[in-house]
Amino acid sequence: MTKVIPTTGITIIIVGLGIAGLTAAIECHRQGHKVIGLEKKSTVYQLGDIIGLSENGLKVLSQWPNANGTSVASTLTSLGSELSSVEIFSSAGELKYTIPFGADSPVAGLFLRRSDLVESLYQYATSELGLDLRYGVTVEEYWETATTAGVIVEGAERISGHCVIGADGIYSKTRAIITGDSPEEDAATLLETGGAIFRSTFDASAVATDPDAQWVLQDASTHDRHEIYLGKDVTILMGTMGKGKYVWWNCSHRDPTKATTNWVQAASIAPVLRYIQDWPIAKKLSAVISKTPQGKCFNHSLVTRKPIRTWVSRQGRMVVIGDAAHQFLPHTGQGANQAIEDAAVVAVCLRLASRSNDSSSREEDGVPLALRVMEKLRQVLGPRVSVIQEGSVEAQEVTLEADMDTGTSGDRFNAISRPAWIHCHDCVSHAHEEFSKVVDALNKGEGNCDAYVPTNAPMDGLFHAEDDYILQSKGAV
């Protein structure tokens, strides 16, 4: 039976309905807020190859009950890769490491298609919860006062609420409104990393009749495949999903040609075949890559952003989450998970702040306090997001510098690291536990916030990639 949470009377406008925005819509509804979701695209479909959900993200989704008694997390598990391990090879094709994956817990990790994740979130938000999500809507302007906030959409329609959440991606309009940056200043925060990635996912029928490519589907009826091939300046990941229903591959590489930042622009597979042509394992990998259907390969630069000065607007009625606030490289597998954490934490903080006010007036709805606490938990006093963001750039370098053939690659777990401080984190419980502490720190003034000790990131503020997830989850460390 679903627990009924009293409404808060807070109306939240969410701009952008990708992973962050849809999760925010669902979590805000679950916390008793009214939600209006806006998306400029006309459909829910999103391109992309695979996306990883780790336990910290799945903990949130596992609390969403379906009408049939299961959870959204279990639905996603049925759509994702069914893995027992991830295998790491040298460019010569020699198996170097086998990392157990998913064997101890069904929520230890999950890989699935980005489109399947977004579609599942959408279906839950609309079919199960009946949320007001509007597609094909372009936001032209943002505004806020001391008591309200809202947007003006194409056609001059004015939509009002108590709070605006900007989940509109790396090229967010909301972010510049909050920071006050000019378009030139906002563009200057974009950082090229020197890397790029080819991505592809396609139906397995494309390789099913090719004797040289069929190897990728071997034993797919019982388990999926996830393999990583590490070479100097080039990394190939390849595998299957849905017990062999889909084949996927990607290729991270140095980017001397400055690939486009447009991640939905189709690309040729020819450069990938050239990158690996001297690898002893090239024939095996090329057989699969060469079967990629036309229009199913995309190449784009890997970019991130400098941490922005603030996630919250001047009057405390607008906030950014997900890629609009922070852009991760894929090498830590935390882009989706941190977006989910952002969404859950902002929803909880809005609930707690509204409950801490006895007055029901709009002037005292608690929204500015909630958003500032959320920002402090995620980025400032608890710098979880910025540490993981920096760690994703470090992980890219370690991976591209790997030399598995000579055995001098360094830490093998950068290929698929599961540090407990990331994966075992429960962002909802943490927000409940730390909310009043952050409020006290804010009430004492920004200069006194040093007394607050963050508990959601390493004490030294550095990224630690040790694969201690299994030990921590078993209570051994």
Salt bridges, closest charged atoms under 4 A:
GLU27 OE2 - ARG30 NE 3.36
GLU39 OE2 - LYS41 NZ 3.67
ASP49 OD1 - ARG199 NH1 3.00
GLU55 OE2 - LYS59 NZ 3.89
GLU82 OE1 - LYS243 NZ 3.69
GLU94 OE1 - LYS96 NZ 3.41
ASP116 OD1 - ARG113 NH2 3.02
ASP132 OD2 - ARG134 NH2 2.74
ASP181 OD1 - ARG309 NH2 3.05
ASP186 OD1 - ARG175 NE 2.91
GLU192 OE1 - LYS258 NZ 3.13
ASP210 OD2 - LYS291 NZ 3.35
GLU227 OE2 - ARG225 NH1 2.69
ASP233 OD1 - ARG254 NE 3.02
GLU341 OE1 - ARG378 NH1 2.72
GLU341 OE1 - ARG384 NE 2.86
ASP342 OD2 - HIS326 NE2 2.50
ASP342 OD1 - ARG378 NE 2.71
ASP365 OD2 - ARG317 NH1 2.81
GLU375 OE1 - LYS376 NZ 3.31
GLU397 OE2 - ARG254 NH1 2.86
GLU401 OE1 - LYS232 NZ 2.72
GLU401 OE2 - ARG254 NH2 2.84
GLU434 OE2 - LYS437 NZ 3.22
GLU446 OE2 - LYS376 NZ 3.70
ASP460 OD2 - HIS464 NE2 2.96
GLU466 OE2 - HIS464 ND1 3.98
ASP467 OD1 - ARG418 NE 3.28
